[in-house]
Amino acid sequence: MNWRVVEIDEQYCEDAPNENCCYTITELTLEFKLDGTFVSSLTELDKQQGPEGPADTIVEIESGNWSYVTSTNTLVLVAHSYEYLENGVIVEQNTYPNGEIISIERFTVTNTELTLIFDEEDNNGDGIVEESYTEYYVKD
């Protein structure tokens, strides 16, 4: 299955004081292969000098294994490698011999769409996640 992001090419700019950077995600793909492996790729234009400044092309690639745990309704990704490229040059490359586990308990999948919800922040330690983000994909 190949999936790509439904909404792309929207520019996001930091609004924090002394921050003048913007980025635009131009491609986000997630491929689940029948052999139990996955490849995720994100491409973005990164502008460190504001919306009108020059852009660097950033590519992040992560790969590993995936499984679905029926008893807990959890999609589990185990990342084994990660690459970060700027303008075609590898800046960072990591291998995780034991894997880096990403458990996704909130997701929906249909014949044509995939939605992943990642819980990120429990700001006050009460067990309630205050911040999360969602990735939407459609089948190619």
N, CA, C and O atoms as a GROMACS GRO file, in nm:
protein
  560
    1MET      N    1   0.083  -0.118   0.000
    1MET     CA    2   0.000   0.000   0.000
    1MET      C    3   0.088   0.124   0.000
    1MET      O    4   0.176   0.136   0.085
    2ASN      N    5   0.066   0.214  -0.090
    2ASN     CA    6   0.131   0.345  -0.090
    2ASN      C    7   0.031   0.449  -0.043
    2ASN      O    8  -0.085   0.448  -0.086
    3TRP      N    9   0.074   0.536   0.044
    3TRP     CA   10  -0.012   0.643   0.093
    3TRP      C   11   0.062   0.774   0.077
    3TRP      O   12   0.185   0.777   0.089
    4ARG      N   13  -0.009   0.882   0.049
    4ARG     CA   14   0.052   1.014   0.044
    4ARG      C   15  -0.038   1.111   0.119
    4ARG      O   16  -0.157   1.085   0.137
    5VAL      N   17   0.016   1.220   0.160
    5VAL     CA   18  -0.060   1.319   0.237
    5VAL      C   19  -0.163   1.386   0.146
    5VAL      O   20  -0.134   1.416   0.030
    6VAL      N   21  -0.281   1.410   0.198
    6VAL     CA   22  -0.386   1.474   0.120
    6VAL      C   23  -0.358   1.622   0.102
    6VAL      O   24  -0.368   1.675  -0.009
    7GLU      N   25  -0.322   1.690   0.210
    7GLU     CA   26  -0.299   1.834   0.204
    7GLU      C   27  -0.149   1.862   0.219
    7GLU      O   28  -0.089   1.832   0.322
    8ILE      N   29  -0.092   1.919   0.114
    8ILE     CA   30   0.049   1.956   0.117
    8ILE      C   31   0.063   2.096   0.058
    8ILE      O   32  -0.036   2.157   0.019
    9ASP      N   33   0.182   2.144   0.053
    9ASP     CA   34   0.215   2.274  -0.006
    9ASP      C   35   0.156   2.393   0.072
    9ASP      O   36   0.129   2.498   0.013
   10GLU      N   37   0.136   2.376   0.201
   10GLU     CA   38   0.094   2.488   0.285
   10GLU      C   39   0.213   2.535   0.366
   10GLU      O   40   0.281   2.455   0.430
   11GLN      N   41   0.239   2.664   0.363
   11GLN     CA   42   0.355   2.720   0.432
   11GLN      C   43   0.322   2.745   0.579
   11GLN      O   44   0.217   2.801   0.611
   12TYR      N   45   0.412   2.703   0.667
   12TYR     CA   46   0.399   2.725   0.810
   12TYR      C   47   0.516   2.810   0.856
   12TYR      O   48   0.630   2.783   0.820
   13CYS      N   49   0.488   2.912   0.935
   13CYS     CA   50   0.594   3.000   0.985
   13CYS      C   51   0.589   3.004   1.137
   13CYS      O   52   0.481   3.004   1.197
   14GLU      N   53   0.706   3.008   1.199
   14GLU     CA   54   0.716   3.019   1.344
   14GLU      C   55   0.674   3.159   1.386
   14GLU      O   56   0.714   3.258   1.324
   15ASP      N   57   0.595   3.167   1.490
   15ASP     CA   58   0.553   3.298   1.537
   15ASP      C   59   0.616   3.336   1.671
   15ASP      O   60   0.576   3.432   1.736
   16ALA      N   61   0.716   3.257   1.711
   16ALA     CA   62   0.785   3.286   1.836
   16ALA      C   63   0.878   3.406   1.818
   16ALA      O   64   0.926   3.431   1.708
   17PRO      N   65   0.902   3.482   1.925
   17PRO     CA   66   0.995   3.596   1.915
   17PRO      C   67   1.132   3.551   1.866
   17PRO      O   68   1.181   3.444   1.902
   18ASN      N   69   1.193   3.633   1.784
   18ASN     CA   70   1.326   3.608   1.727
   18ASN      C   71   1.332   3.487   1.635
   18ASN      O   72   1.441   3.443   1.599
   19GLU      N   73   1.217   3.432   1.598
   19GLU     CA   74   1.214   3.321   1.502
   19GLU      C   75   1.164   3.376   1.370
   19GLU      O   76   1.063   3.447   1.365
   20ASN      N   77   1.234   3.345   1.264
   20ASN     CA   78   1.193   3.392   1.133
   20ASN      C   79   1.210   3.279   1.032
   20ASN      O   80   1.268   3.299   0.926
   21CYS      N   81   1.158   3.161   1.066
   21CYS     CA   82   1.172   3.050   0.974
   21CYS      C   83   1.036   2.999   0.931
   21CYS      O   84   0.939   3.005   1.007
   22CYS      N   85   1.030   2.949   0.810
   22CYS     CA   86   0.908   2.894   0.753
   22CYS      C   87   0.942   2.762   0.685
   22CYS      O   88   1.055   2.741   0.641
   23TYR      N   89   0.844   2.674   0.677
   23TYR     CA   90   0.865   2.549   0.604
   23TYR      C   91   0.737   2.510   0.532
   23TYR      O   92   0.627   2.546   0.574
   24THR      N   93   0.753   2.436   0.424
   24THR     CA   94   0.642   2.386   0.346
   24THR      C   95   0.666   2.238   0.320
   24THR      O   96   0.767   2.202   0.260
   25ILE      N   97   0.575   2.154   0.365
   25ILE     CA   98   0.586   2.012   0.337
   25ILE      C   99   0.536   1.991   0.195
   25ILE      O  100   0.423   2.024   0.162
   26THR      N  101   0.623   1.935   0.111
   26THR     CA  102   0.586   1.914  -0.029
   26THR      C  103   0.548   1.768  -0.057
   26THR      O  104   0.481   1.739  -0.156
   27GLU      N  105   0.592   1.678   0.029
   27GLU     CA  106   0.558   1.536   0.010
   27GLU      C  107   0.573   1.463   0.142
   27GLU      O  108   0.669   1.485   0.216
   28LEU      N  109   0.477   1.375   0.171
   28LEU     CA  110   0.484   1.288   0.288
   28LEU      C  111   0.424   1.156   0.247
   28LEU      O  112   0.306   1.147   0.215
   29THR      N  113   0.506   1.052   0.246
   29THR     CA  114   0.459   0.921   0.204
   29THR      C  115   0.486   0.818   0.313
   29THR      O  116   0.579   0.831   0.392
   30LEU      N  117   0.403   0.717   0.314
   30LEU     CA  118   0.419   0.606   0.406
   30LEU      C  119   0.378   0.481   0.330
   30LEU      O  120   0.263   0.467   0.289
   31GLU      N  121   0.472   0.391   0.313
   31GLU     CA  122   0.447   0.269   0.236
   31GLU      C  123   0.458   0.148   0.328
   31GLU      O  124   0.562   0.125   0.390
   32PHE      N  125   0.348   0.071   0.336
   32PHE     CA  126   0.347  -0.056   0.408
   32PHE      C  127   0.363  -0.167   0.306
   32PHE      O  128   0.282  -0.178   0.214
   33LYS      N  129   0.467  -0.248   0.321
   33LYS     CA  130   0.491  -0.356   0.226
   33LYS      C  131   0.439  -0.488   0.282
   33LYS      O  132   0.430  -0.506   0.404
   34LEU      N  133   0.405  -0.579   0.193
   34LEU     CA  134   0.351  -0.708   0.234
   34LEU      C  135   0.449  -0.792   0.314
   34LEU      O  136   0.408  -0.881   0.388
   35ASP      N  137   0.579  -0.765   0.300
   35ASP     CA  138   0.679  -0.841   0.374
   35ASP      C  139   0.696  -0.792   0.518
   35ASP      O  140   0.784  -0.840   0.589
   36GLY      N  141   0.611  -0.697   0.561
   36GLY     CA  142   0.616  -0.648   0.699
   36GLY      C  143   0.711  -0.531   0.720
   36GLY      O  144   0.738  -0.494   0.834
   37THR      N  145   0.761  -0.472   0.612
   37THR     CA  146   0.848  -0.355   0.624
   37THR      C  147   0.771  -0.229   0.587
   37THR      O  148   0.664  -0.236   0.525
   38PHE      N  149   0.825  -0.113   0.626
   38PHE     CA  150   0.765   0.014   0.588
   38PHE      C  151   0.876   0.113   0.554
   38PHE      O  152   0.990   0.098   0.598
   39VAL      N  153   0.840   0.213   0.475
   39VAL     CA  154   0.929   0.324   0.444
   39VAL      C  155   0.845   0.451   0.454
   39VAL      O  156   0.738   0.460   0.394
   40SER      N  157   0.893   0.547   0.529
   40SER     CA  158   0.828   0.676   0.544
   40SER      C  159   0.924   0.784   0.494
   40SER      O  160   1.043   0.781   0.523
   41SER      N  161   0.870   0.878   0.417
   41SER     CA  162   0.954   0.983   0.361
   41SER      C  163   0.883   1.117   0.371
   41SER      O  164   0.765   1.128   0.338
   42LEU      N  165   0.955   1.218   0.417
   42LEU     CA  166   0.902   1.354   0.427
   42LEU      C  167   0.996   1.447   0.351
   42LEU      O  168   1.118   1.443   0.372
   43THR      N  169   0.941   1.529   0.264
   43THR     CA  170   1.020   1.630   0.192
   43THR      C  171   0.960   1.766   0.223
   43THR      O  172   0.838   1.784   0.216
   44GLU      N  173   1.046   1.861   0.258
   44GLU     CA  174   0.996   1.996   0.289
   44GLU      C  175   1.095   2.100   0.239
   44GLU      O  176   1.215   2.074   0.227
   45LEU      N  177   1.042   2.216   0.211
   45LEU     CA  178   1.124   2.333   0.181
   45LEU      C  179   1.136   2.412   0.310
   45LEU      O  180   1.035   2.447   0.370
   46ASP      N  181   1.258   2.441   0.352
   46ASP     CA  182   1.285   2.505   0.480
   46ASP      C  183   1.346   2.642   0.453
   46ASP      O  184   1.452   2.654   0.392
   47LYS      N  185   1.277   2.745   0.500
   47LYS     CA  186   1.325   2.882   0.480
   47LYS      C  187   1.363   2.942   0.614
   47LYS      O  188   1.275   2.973   0.695
   48GLN      N  189   1.493   2.957   0.639
   48GLN     CA  190   1.541   3.010   0.766
   48GLN      C  191   1.535   3.162   0.772
   48GLN      O  192   1.556   3.220   0.878
   49GLN      N  193   1.508   3.228   0.659
   49GLN     CA  194   1.506   3.374   0.657
   49GLN      C  195   1.366   3.427   0.627
   49GLN      O  196   1.352   3.532   0.564
   50GLY      N  197   1.264   3.356   0.672
   50GLY     CA  198   1.128   3.404   0.654
   50GLY      C  199   1.064   3.356   0.526
   50GLY      O  200   1.127   3.286   0.447
   51PRO      N  201   0.938   3.394   0.504
   51PRO     CA  202   0.861   3.342   0.391
   51PRO      C  203   0.918   3.378   0.254
   51PRO      O  204   0.893   3.306   0.158
   52GLU      N  205   0.992   3.485   0.243
   52GLU     CA  206   1.047   3.527   0.114
   52GLU      C  207   1.193   3.488   0.096
   52GLU      O  208   1.252   3.516  -0.009
   53GLY      N  209   1.252   3.425   0.196
   53GLY     CA  210   1.395   3.390   0.191
   53GLY      C  211   1.421   3.267   0.106
   53GLY      O  212   1.328   3.202   0.059
   54PRO      N  213   1.551   3.234   0.085
   54PRO     CA  214   1.586   3.116   0.007
   54PRO      C  215   1.547   2.988   0.083
   54PRO      O  216   1.540   2.987   0.206
   55ALA      N  217   1.521   2.881   0.008
   55ALA     CA  218   1.474   2.756   0.069
   55ALA      C  219   1.576   2.645   0.053
   55ALA      O  220   1.638   2.630  -0.053
   56ASP      N  221   1.594   2.568   0.160
   56ASP     CA  222   1.671   2.444   0.154
   56ASP      C  223   1.572   2.329   0.139
   56ASP      O  224   1.462   2.336   0.194
   57THR      N  225   1.609   2.225   0.067
   57THR     CA  226   1.525   2.107   0.055
   57THR      C  227   1.569   2.006   0.160
   57THR      O  228   1.684   1.961   0.160
   58ILE      N  229   1.477   1.971   0.247
   58ILE     CA  230   1.502   1.876   0.355
   58ILE      C  231   1.426   1.747   0.323
   58ILE      O  232   1.309   1.751   0.287
   59VAL      N  233   1.494   1.633   0.337
   59VAL     CA  234   1.431   1.503   0.318
   59VAL      C  235   1.463   1.418   0.440
   59VAL      O  236   1.579   1.408   0.481
   60GLU      N  237   1.360   1.357   0.498
   60GLU     CA  238   1.377   1.264   0.609
   60GLU      C  239   1.319   1.130   0.566
   60GLU      O  240   1.205   1.122   0.520
   61ILE      N  241   1.398   1.024   0.583
   61ILE     CA  242   1.354   0.890   0.544
   61ILE      C  243   1.372   0.798   0.664
   61ILE      O  244   1.479   0.792   0.726
   62GLU      N  245   1.265   0.726   0.696
   62GLU     CA  246   1.270   0.631   0.807
   62GLU      C  247   1.217   0.497   0.755
   62GLU      O  248   1.119   0.494   0.681
   63SER      N  249   1.281   0.388   0.795
   63SER     CA  250   1.236   0.257   0.750
   63SER      C  251   1.249   0.156   0.862
   63SER      O  252   1.327   0.173   0.956
   64GLY      N  253   1.172   0.049   0.850
   64GLY     CA  254   1.176  -0.056   0.951
   64GLY      C  255   1.068  -0.160   0.926
   64GLY      O  256   1.038  -0.193   0.811
   65ASN      N  257   1.011  -0.211   1.033
   65ASN     CA  258   0.908  -0.313   1.025
   65ASN      C  259   0.778  -0.261   1.084
   65ASN      O  260   0.778  -0.170   1.167
   66TRP      N  261   0.667  -0.320   1.040
   66TRP     CA  262   0.537  -0.282   1.094
   66TRP      C  263   0.458  -0.408   1.129
   66TRP      O  264   0.483  -0.516   1.075
   67SER      N  265   0.363  -0.392   1.221
   67SER     CA  266   0.270  -0.500   1.253
   67SER      C  267   0.143  -0.438   1.311
   67SER      O  268   0.143  -0.324   1.357
   68TYR      N  269   0.038  -0.515   1.308
   68TYR     CA  270  -0.089  -0.474   1.368
   68TYR      C  271  -0.121  -0.573   1.478
   68TYR      O  272  -0.128  -0.694   1.455
   69VAL      N  273  -0.141  -0.522   1.600
   69VAL     CA  274  -0.171  -0.605   1.715
   69VAL      C  275  -0.322  -0.602   1.735
   69VAL      O  276  -0.377  -0.503   1.783
   70THR      N  277  -0.389  -0.712   1.699
   70THR     CA  278  -0.536  -0.714   1.704
   70THR      C  279  -0.591  -0.703   1.845
   70THR      O  280  -0.696  -0.642   1.866
   71SER      N  281  -0.522  -0.762   1.943
   71SER     CA  282  -0.575  -0.762   2.080
   71SER      C  283  -0.583  -0.621   2.140
   71SER      O  284  -0.665  -0.596   2.228
   72THR      N  285  -0.497  -0.530   2.094
   72THR     CA  286  -0.498  -0.393   2.148
   72THR      C  287  -0.534  -0.290   2.042
   72THR      O  288  -0.536  -0.170   2.070
   73ASN      N  289  -0.564  -0.335   1.919
   73ASN     CA  290  -0.597  -0.246   1.808
   73ASN      C  291  -0.487  -0.139   1.791
   73ASN      O  292  -0.515  -0.020   1.782
   74THR      N  293  -0.363  -0.186   1.787
   74THR     CA  294  -0.248  -0.096   1.781
   74THR      C  295  -0.166  -0.125   1.656
   74THR      O  296  -0.135  -0.240   1.625
   75LEU      N  297  -0.131  -0.018   1.585
   75LEU     CA  298  -0.037  -0.027   1.473
   75LEU      C  299   0.101   0.001   1.531
   75LEU      O  300   0.122   0.106   1.593
   76VAL      N  301   0.194  -0.091   1.511
   76VAL     CA  302   0.328  -0.077   1.568
   76VAL      C  303   0.429  -0.064   1.456
   76VAL      O  304   0.439  -0.150   1.368
   77LEU      N  305   0.505   0.044   1.459
   77LEU     CA  306   0.616   0.064   1.366
   77LEU      C  307   0.745   0.051   1.446
   77LEU      O  308   0.759   0.110   1.553
   78VAL      N  309   0.838  -0.027   1.394
   78VAL     CA  310   0.968  -0.042   1.458
   78VAL      C  311   1.072   0.010   1.359
   78VAL      O  312   1.108  -0.057   1.263
   79ALA      N  313   1.119   0.131   1.385
   79ALA     CA  314   1.216   0.194   1.294
   79ALA      C  315   1.354   0.136   1.315
   79ALA      O  316   1.399   0.118   1.428
   80HIS      N  317   1.422   0.105   1.204
   80HIS     CA  318   1.558   0.051   1.210
   80HIS      C  319   1.661   0.147   1.151
   80HIS      O  320   1.780   0.136   1.180
   81SER      N  321   1.616   0.241   1.067
   81SER     CA  322   1.711   0.337   1.010
   81SER      C  323   1.644   0.470   0.984
   81SER      O  324   1.523   0.478   0.963
   82TYR      N  325   1.725   0.575   0.986
   82TYR     CA  326   1.678   0.712   0.967
   82TYR      C  327   1.786   0.790   0.893
   82TYR      O  328   1.905   0.780   0.926
   83GLU      N  329   1.745   0.868   0.794
   83GLU     CA  330   1.836   0.957   0.722
   83GLU      C  331   1.777   1.096   0.715
   83GLU      O  332   1.656   1.112   0.696
   84TYR      N  333   1.863   1.196   0.730
   84TYR     CA  334   1.824   1.337   0.719
   84TYR      C  335   1.915   1.400   0.614
   84TYR      O  336   2.037   1.402   0.631
   85LEU      N  337   1.856   1.451   0.507
   85LEU     CA  338   1.934   1.511   0.399
   85LEU      C  339   1.896   1.658   0.382
   85LEU      O  340   1.779   1.694   0.393
   86GLU      N  341   1.996   1.740   0.357
   86GLU     CA  342   1.975   1.881   0.322
   86GLU      C  343   2.032   1.904   0.184
   86GLU      O  344   2.151   1.883   0.160
   87ASN      N  345   1.947   1.947   0.094
   87ASN     CA  346   1.988   1.973  -0.044
   87ASN      C  347   2.065   1.856  -0.104
   87ASN      O  348   2.165   1.874  -0.174
   88GLY      N  349   2.017   1.734  -0.078
   88GLY     CA  350   2.074   1.614  -0.136
   88GLY      C  351   2.195   1.557  -0.063
   88GLY      O  352   2.248   1.454  -0.104
   89VAL      N  353   2.241   1.622   0.044
   89VAL     CA  354   2.359   1.577   0.119
   89VAL      C  355   2.313   1.516   0.252
   89VAL      O  356   2.236   1.578   0.326
   90ILE      N  357   2.360   1.394   0.282
   90ILE     CA  358   2.324   1.330   0.409
   90ILE      C  359   2.391   1.405   0.523
   90ILE      O  360   2.514   1.414   0.530
   91VAL      N  361   2.310   1.459   0.613
   91VAL     CA  362   2.358   1.533   0.729
   91VAL      C  363   2.359   1.444   0.852
   91VAL      O  364   2.447   1.454   0.937
   92GLU      N  365   2.260   1.356   0.860
   92GLU     CA  366   2.248   1.267   0.976
   92GLU      C  367   2.201   1.132   0.927
   92GLU      O  368   2.114   1.123   0.840
   93GLN      N  369   2.260   1.026   0.982
   93GLN     CA  370   2.222   0.890   0.946
   93GLN      C  371   2.231   0.805   1.071
   93GLN      O  372   2.337   0.794   1.132
   94ASN      N  373   2.118   0.743   1.108
   94ASN     CA  374   2.114   0.662   1.230
   94ASN      C  375   2.064   0.522   1.198
   94ASN      O  376   1.976   0.504   1.113
   95THR      N  377   2.120   0.424   1.267
   95THR     CA  378   2.072   0.287   1.262
   95THR      C  379   2.036   0.247   1.404
   95THR      O  380   2.112   0.270   1.497
   96TYR      N  381   1.918   0.186   1.418
   96TYR     CA  382   1.872   0.143   1.550
   96TYR      C  383   1.871  -0.010   1.553
   96TYR      O  384   1.773  -0.071   1.510
   97PRO      N  385   1.978  -0.074   1.602
   97PRO     CA  386   1.988  -0.220   1.598
   97PRO      C  387   1.871  -0.289   1.669
   97PRO      O  388   1.824  -0.394   1.623
   98ASN      N  389   1.824  -0.233   1.779
   98ASN     CA  390   1.712  -0.292   1.852
   98ASN      C  391   1.578  -0.233   1.811
   98ASN      O  392   1.474  -0.275   1.860
   99GLY      N  393   1.581  -0.137   1.721
   99GLY     CA  394   1.458  -0.074   1.674
   99GLY      C  395   1.411   0.036   1.767
   99GLY      O  396   1.434   0.031   1.888
  100GLU      N  397   1.345   0.132   1.710
  100GLU     CA  398   1.281   0.240   1.784
  100GLU      C  399   1.130   0.223   1.765
  100GLU      O  400   1.080   0.235   1.653
  101ILE      N  401   1.059   0.194   1.873
  101ILE     CA  402   0.919   0.156   1.864
  101ILE      C  403   0.828   0.279   1.862
  101ILE      O  404   0.843   0.370   1.944
  102ILE      N  405   0.735   0.279   1.767
  102ILE     CA  406   0.632   0.382   1.757
  102ILE      C  407   0.499   0.309   1.761
  102ILE      O  408   0.463   0.240   1.665
  103SER      N  409   0.424   0.323   1.870
  103SER     CA  410   0.292   0.259   1.883
  103SER      C  411   0.184   0.362   1.853
  103SER      O  412   0.183   0.471   1.910
  104ILE      N  413   0.095   0.326   1.763
  104ILE     CA  414  -0.012   0.416   1.723
  104ILE      C  415  -0.144   0.349   1.758
  104ILE      O  416  -0.186   0.253   1.693
  105GLU      N  417  -0.209   0.400   1.862
  105GLU     CA  418  -0.334   0.341   1.908
  105GLU      C  419  -0.456   0.410   1.849
  105GLU      O  420  -0.566   0.355   1.850
  106ARG      N  421  -0.436   0.531   1.797
  106ARG     CA  422  -0.550   0.604   1.739
  106ARG      C  423  -0.526   0.620   1.590
  106ARG      O  424  -0.443   0.701   1.548
  107PHE      N  425  -0.598   0.543   1.511
  107PHE     CA  426  -0.587   0.551   1.366
  107PHE      C  427  -0.714   0.496   1.304
  107PHE      O  428  -0.788   0.419   1.366
  108THR      N  429  -0.739   0.535   1.182
  108THR     CA  430  -0.848   0.477   1.104
  108THR      C  431  -0.793   0.444   0.966
  108THR      O  432  -0.707   0.514   0.913
  109VAL      N  433  -0.845   0.338   0.910
  109VAL     CA  434  -0.803   0.297   0.777
  109VAL      C  435  -0.927   0.249   0.700
  109VAL      O  436  -1.010   0.175   0.752
  110THR      N  437  -0.935   0.291   0.575
  110THR     CA  438  -1.039   0.243   0.484
  110THR      C  439  -0.967   0.190   0.359
  110THR      O  440  -0.844   0.179   0.358
  111ASN      N  441  -1.041   0.158   0.257
  111ASN     CA  442  -0.980   0.111   0.132
  111ASN      C  443  -0.895   0.218   0.066
  111ASN      O  444  -0.804   0.185  -0.010
  112THR      N  445  -0.922   0.345   0.094
  112THR     CA  446  -0.852   0.453   0.023
  112THR      C  447  -0.784   0.555   0.113
  112THR      O  448  -0.708   0.637   0.063
  113GLU      N  449  -0.810   0.553   0.244
  113GLU     CA  450  -0.757   0.656   0.333
  113GLU      C  451  -0.697   0.596   0.460
  113GLU      O  452  -0.739   0.491   0.508
  114LEU      N  453  -0.597   0.668   0.512
  114LEU     CA  454  -0.533   0.631   0.638
  114LEU      C  455  -0.517   0.758   0.720
  114LEU      O  456  -0.466   0.859   0.670
  115THR      N  457  -0.559   0.754   0.845
  115THR     CA  458  -0.541   0.865   0.937
  115THR      C  459  -0.467   0.814   1.060
  115THR      O  460  -0.510   0.718   1.123
  116LEU      N  461  -0.355   0.879   1.092
  116LEU     CA  462  -0.276   0.845   1.210
  116LEU      C  463  -0.279   0.962   1.306
  116LEU      O  464  -0.255   1.076   1.266
  117ILE      N  465  -0.307   0.935   1.432
  117ILE     CA  466  -0.307   1.040   1.535
  117ILE      C  467  -0.196   1.007   1.634
  117ILE      O  468  -0.197   0.903   1.699
  118PHE      N  469  -0.102   1.099   1.645
  118PHE     CA  470   0.012   1.082   1.734
  118PHE      C  471  -0.008   1.171   1.856
  118PHE      O  472  -0.019   1.293   1.844
  119ASP      N  473  -0.013   1.110   1.975
  119ASP     CA  474  -0.022   1.186   2.098
  119ASP      C  475   0.118   1.227   2.139
  119ASP      O  476   0.207   1.143   2.149
  120GLU      N  477   0.138   1.357   2.164
  120GLU     CA  478   0.272   1.407   2.191
  120GLU      C  479   0.294   1.457   2.333
  120GLU      O  480   0.395   1.422   2.394
  121GLU      N  481   0.206   1.536   2.386
  121GLU     CA  482   0.236   1.608   2.510
  121GLU      C  483   0.130   1.588   2.617
  121GLU      O  484   0.012   1.613   2.596
  122ASP      N  485   0.175   1.543   2.731
  122ASP     CA  486   0.096   1.547   2.853
  122ASP      C  487   0.161   1.657   2.936
  122ASP      O  488   0.250   1.630   3.016
  123ASN      N  489   0.116   1.781   2.916
  123ASN     CA  490   0.185   1.898   2.969
  123ASN      C  491   0.193   1.905   3.121
  123ASN      O  492   0.290   1.956   3.176
  124ASN      N  493   0.092   1.854   3.191
  124ASN     CA  494   0.093   1.867   3.337
  124ASN      C  495   0.102   1.733   3.410
  124ASN      O  496   0.084   1.728   3.532
  125GLY      N  497   0.130   1.623   3.336
  125GLY     CA  498   0.151   1.494   3.400
  125GLY      C  499   0.028   1.427   3.456
  125GLY      O  500   0.039   1.338   3.539
  126ASP      N  501  -0.092   1.469   3.411
  126ASP     CA  502  -0.215   1.411   3.463
  126ASP      C  503  -0.265   1.291   3.383
  126ASP      O  504  -0.372   1.238   3.410
  127GLY      N  505  -0.186   1.248   3.283
  127GLY     CA  506  -0.226   1.135   3.201
  127GLY      C  507  -0.316   1.172   3.083
  127GLY      O  508  -0.354   1.085   3.005
  128ILE      N  509  -0.350   1.299   3.071
  128ILE     CA  510  -0.432   1.347   2.960
  128ILE      C  511  -0.342   1.420   2.860
  128ILE      O  512  -0.271   1.513   2.896
  129VAL      N  513  -0.345   1.375   2.736
  129VAL     CA  514  -0.262   1.435   2.633
  129VAL      C  515  -0.327   1.564   2.585
  129VAL      O  516  -0.440   1.563   2.536
  130GLU      N  517  -0.253   1.674   2.600
  130GLU     CA  518  -0.306   1.805   2.559
  130GLU      C  519  -0.268   1.840   2.416
  130GLU      O  520  -0.335   1.922   2.353
  131GLU      N  521  -0.164   1.779   2.364
  131GLU     CA  522  -0.119   1.810   2.228
  131GLU      C  523  -0.102   1.682   2.149
  131GLU      O  524  -0.045   1.584   2.198
  132SER      N  525  -0.152   1.682   2.027
  132SER     CA  526  -0.134   1.570   1.937
  132SER      C  527  -0.131   1.624   1.795
  132SER      O  528  -0.166   1.740   1.770
  133TYR      N  529  -0.089   1.541   1.702
  133TYR     CA  530  -0.096   1.581   1.562
  133TYR      C  531  -0.147   1.464   1.480
  133TYR      O  532  -0.135   1.348   1.519
  134THR      N  533  -0.204   1.498   1.366
  134THR     CA  534  -0.269   1.400   1.281
  134THR      C  535  -0.208   1.403   1.142
  134THR      O  536  -0.183   1.510   1.087
  135GLU      N  537  -0.184   1.286   1.086
  135GLU     CA  538  -0.139   1.273   0.948
  135GLU      C  539  -0.249   1.204   0.869
  135GLU      O  540  -0.300   1.100   0.909
  136TYR      N  541  -0.284   1.264   0.756
  136TYR     CA  542  -0.386   1.209   0.667
  136TYR      C  543  -0.320   1.164   0.537
  136TYR      O  544  -0.241   1.237   0.478
  137TYR      N  545  -0.352   1.044   0.494
  137TYR     CA  546  -0.298   0.989   0.371
  137TYR      C  547  -0.411   0.939   0.283
  137TYR      O  548  -0.517   0.902   0.334
  138VAL      N  549  -0.390   0.937   0.152
  138VAL     CA  550  -0.482   0.873   0.058
  138VAL      C  551  -0.401   0.777  -0.026
  138VAL      O  552  -0.282   0.798  -0.051
  139LYS      N  553  -0.465   0.670  -0.068
  139LYS     CA  554  -0.398   0.564  -0.143
  139LYS      C  555  -0.369   0.609  -0.285
  139LYS      O  556  -0.455   0.668  -0.351
  140ASP      N  557  -0.247   0.582  -0.333
  140ASP     CA  558  -0.211   0.609  -0.472
  140ASP      C  559  -0.275   0.510  -0.564
  140ASP      O  560  -0.256   0.517  -0.686
   0.00000   0.00000   0.00000
